[in-house]
């Protein structure tokens, strides 16, 4: 690469990354939403969904377009920008950030499908949103031109705001009726499914993660995506969407949606902990003068910055590879996957310590520390935040074994 080529590449990188004027505008919009998101948080929990006004605010700010292809009115920006916006939103309302994360990332995923799928979804309106539930619980029957799909999927966050859904299932073969190597994501319009209102939980209530039921719907071949194509970073959609952004492994992009919301909520908890420390008394002194509280605040702040830097570093490394047209080393992908999953563990530990240090006031009705703690606890229920299998796989790779996880 010549000096001129390197300068051009750096300019292109910056135009789509952190530090660009568009990124700064998006981040400023996210920060400005803080007061109204906090004001709506109680309503978000009570109604068990993100308020329609918040979704409209996200649309107006362009948040759903950050990862969307430019040909469909998107910004095709680096994931670092998207997740930096998510961190800001999660400080004030984790449910809103969770829904933004998992719904907006689908605008990236649709770009790796056959382009006819994007035409089906965005042909008339490029602001249409997609929800998801990836558990391989669907029953699939291959037919001419596609598949018949039936099943009931749980945990479809933000489904009430969406007109389409990504649903997971394994395509059976005579040799292997249930082989995860044959896993696919199926894209289904709302006319082919119904939402079952059953989201009754103690944390992340506002995500509205209801069930989706499909009864013998036809899904054309072009509205399916093979997980192996995503693992190999060679997808049907790359024939049209060939920017480096769309050469990323799907799961590396998706899993940050759920760990980012958790990490941003921990930042909000720390800010609330600091507020409590300035008014609560521990014996004769303010809690802010308590050496334990001070050390805890320092530890939490340091932990947050470490996790943020790790996430940014990992995306920087992956984007360098895709821009250079080089594969991302599998051993690095395995580590990145664990780095993401372990965030929820660390956040829950830090949150629990702050809740304990806040004393009896921390467990009273209306406690922001308690509400965020329950949200962070609920985030551990997502399979992407279950760190044990990813740690096991990473350790095995370090010991010289082959990678066993194709969702990295």
N, C-alpha and C positions, 0 to 999 in steps of 0.2 A: 504494500500500500504506500502510495506517495504521500508527501506532506500535505499536498492539496486535497487528496482523497481523505486523509485523516481529519483535516479541518472540516471538510464537508460532512463527514460522518458525525463528528462531534456536534455540528450545528443541527443536523437532523435529530440526533439523540435529544438535544436540549429542547427542541421544539415540541417534543412529545413527552418530555420527562419532567421531574421535579426541577424547579428553578425557571421553567418557561413562564411566559406571561399568562398563558391559559391556566397552567397549574396553580399559579398564585391566585388567580381570580377564583378558581374552584375552591381552593383552601379558604380564601377569605369568605366566600359564601357559606361554607360549612361552619366556620367560626361564628358568623353572624346569626346563624340559626340557633345557637346554643340556648338563649333565653326562652324562645318559643317552644323548643323541644322539651325543655325542663317543665315548662308550663303544661304541656300536653301529656307528660309522662304518666300521670295518674289516670287520665282518660284512656290512654293507650292500653294500660293494664286492665282497666275496668271493662272496656269494650272488647278486649282480646283481639285487637287488630291495630295496626298503625293507622292513625286518622287519615282520611282521604286528603285533607289539606296538606299533610306532611308529604304524601306521595306527590301531590301537585307541586309542592315547593321543590322537591328533589328533581322533578321533571323540568321545572322552570330554570333551575340552576344548572341543568345539564349533567347531573350526576349519573343518570342511567346511560348516557352517551359516552362516558369516558373510555370504555373498552369496546364500544360498538364500531363496526367498520365504517370508514369514511363514505363509502358508496351508499350507505344507508343513513347518512346524516350524523354519523358518530365522529368521535375525535381520535380513535385508535391510539390512545395514549398508553404510556408504560403502566404496568400494574402498580408500580410504586406510587404513582399519583392517585390511583383509585383507592388504594388502601390507606393512604395518608388522609384522604377525605373521610373514609370510614372511621378512622381513629378519632377524628374530631367529633363526628356525629355520636359515636358510642359513649363519649364522655358524658353526654347529657341524656341519652336514651338508648340503651343497649338493644332493645327490641327494634327500634327504628333502624339502627345501624345493621342489625342482623338481616332484616328484610332487604335493605338497600344492597347489602353485600351479596346475598345469595340470589336475588332477583337480577341485579344489574350484571352480575358475572355471566348470566345466561346470554346476554347480548354478545359476549365473547364466544361462548360455546356455539351459538347458532352460526357463527362465522366459519366453524370447522365442519359443519354439515354441508352436504351438497347444496349449492347455491339456490336450488329450487325451493328448499325449505325456507330460506330467508325471504324469498319472494312470496311464499304462502303467508308468512307471518307479517311482514312489513310492506307488502306490495301496496296497500292502501294507506297505511299509517305506520311510520317508522318509530312511533313512541309506544307501540303495543308491547306489553310485558309478558314474561314467561315465568311460571313457578316450576318447582321440581320435587321429585322424590325418587331417589336413585336405588333404593333397595331392590334387589332382583326378585321381586315377588310376583311379577306378572306372568300370566299364562300366554304363550305365544304359539300360533299355528301358521307356518309358512303357506302362502297362497300366491296365485299369479299376481305379479306386480308388487308384492309386499307381504303383509302379515295381518292376521286377526289377533287383537290384543284384548285381554280381560284381566281384571284384578283389582285389588284394593291396596293403595299405598298410603302410608302414614307420614306425618311431619312435612307437609308441603307448605313451607313458610310463605306468607304473603299471598296465598292463593286467591284470596278474595279481590285482589287488585290486578289479577292477571287474566289473560284471554287464552293462553296456551299453557301446556305443562310438558316438561321433560319427565319421562317415567322409565324406570329401569326394569329390564327383564333379560333372561337368557334364551337365546334361540336354540331349541333342541335339535339334536341330530340323532339318527339311529344309533350311532356309536356312543354318543355322550348326551343323554337327555338333559343334564345340568352341569355343563362345563363352563366355568367363569371366563374361559378364553373366548366363549361365544356371547359374552355379555354385550348388550347394546342399550343405547338410550333411544327411546321412542318419543317423538314429538306429536302431541295430540291437541286438537282444538277444544275449547270449552264446550262446544256443541256435542262432543263425544264423551264427556265425563261430567260427573256431579261432585260437588264438594259436600262432605259430611262434617257438619259443625260439631266437633268433639274435642276441641283444644281446651282442656280443663287442667291447669298446671299451677305450680306455685312460683315458677320463675319463667322469664321470657314470655309472659302471658300475651304481650302485644304482638308477638310474631304471627299469631293466627295460623299456626301450623296444623291445619285440619287435614283430614283424610281425603283422598281422591279415589273415586270408583269409576272404573271403565267396564262396560259390558259389551264385549264382542265388537270392538271398533276396528275398522280397516285402517291400517297405517301404511302408506306407500313406502317403497324402499328408500326413496330419497329423503324421507323424514325419519330415518334411523341413522345412528352413528355407532360404529364399532369401537369398543374401548381399546382394542389393539391398535387401531389407527391413531388414537389419542396418545397411547404409550409410545408409539414409534414417531410421533410428531409429523405424520404424513397423512393428511386428511383430505377427503373429497373437496372441502371448501377451499383448500390451499390453491386450487386451480384458479380461483378468483381472488381470494384474500391471501396474498403471498407475502405480506409484510412480516417482519421477524416476530412481531407480537403474536401472530397466529401460528407460529411454529413452536410455541411453548407446550409442555405437557399439560393436558387438561387438569389433572388433579392438583398439580402444583399451583395452578391459578385458583381453582375452586376452593381448596381447603383454607386459603388465607381469609376467605370471606367470614368464616366462623371464628377463627382464632383472633382476627383483627377486632371483631366486635367485643370479644372477651378482654383483650388487652386495653382497648379504649375505655371499657367500663371500669377497669382497675384504675386507670388514670383519674376517672371521675371520682372513684372511691377515695383515692389519695387526697384529692382536693377537698372532699367532704371531711375526711379525717383531720386535715389541717384546720378546717373551720371549727370542728368540734374541740380540738385541742386548745384553741384560743379562748374558749368559754368554760369548758368543763374543769372542775376542781378535783384534784387527787389529794385528799387531805388538805393541808394548808396552802398548797401551791396549785397554779394552773397546770393542766395536763401538758401544755407546751413546754413547761420547765422540767418535766419528768424525763430523766435520761433514757428510760426504756422507750418512751414514745418518740423521742428524738431519733434514737438509733433505728427504730422501726420505720419511721418516715424516710430516713436516709436509705435503708435497705430496699424499701418498696420503690423509691424513685430510681435507684440504681438498677434494680431488676427490670423496671419498665423500659429504661433506656437501653439496656442490654438486649432485651427482646426486640425492640423496635429496630435497633441497628442490625441484629441478626436477620430479621425479615428483609430489610432493605438490601443488605449485603448479598443475600441469597438471590434476590431478584436481579440485582445488578449483574451477578455472575451469569445467571441464566440468559439475560438479555444480551450480554456480550457474546455468548455462544451463538445465539440465534442470529444476531446481526452479522456474525462472521460466517454464518452458514455451517457451523460446526455442531455436532451432537453434544448434548449436555451429558457428561459422564454419569453412568448409572449410579456409581457409588456416591456421587454428590447428590443426585436426586433422592437417594435413600436417606441421606443425612438431612436434606432440606425437609423431607416429609416428616421426620421425627422432630426437627426443630419447630415445625408448625404445631404438631400435636401436643407437645409438652408445654406449650404456652398456657393452655387451660389449667393444667396441674399447678403450675407456678402461680398463676393469678388467683386460683382458689386458696392456695396456702397463704399468700399475702393478704387477701381479703379477709380470711378467717382471723388472722392475727390482729388486723386493724379493728375488726368487729369486737373481738375480745377486749382489746385495749380501751375501746370506747365505753365499756361498762354497761350498766343496765339501760342507759339511754339508747344504746345501739340496737336493742331488740324491741323497742317500743313501736307500736303502729305508727307509720309515717316516717320511720327512720330510713333515710336515703342509703345509709351504709348497709342496712339489712336488705333493702330492695335490690341493691346492686349485687350483694352477696348471693342472693337467691338466683338472680339472673346468671351470674358467673357459674354457680353450681349447676344450673340447668344446662348450660352450654357443654358440660362434660358428657351429657347424654348423646351428643352427636358423635357418630362413629368416627368422624375425622379428628375428633379431640380425644379419642381413646388411645393414649400413647403407648400402651404396653406392647401391642403387636409390632408397632413401628420400631420401638427400641429393640425388640427381639430380632427383627429382620436386619436392622443396622448392625447389631452385634455380630450376627451370623456373617454378614458381608465383611466386617472387620476381621473375622476369624478365617476368611478365605473361602467362604461358601458363596454360591450363586444367589443373586437377588431372587426372592420368592414373591415379591409384590409388584404386580403390573399396574397398580394405581399410584405410581410415583412420578 
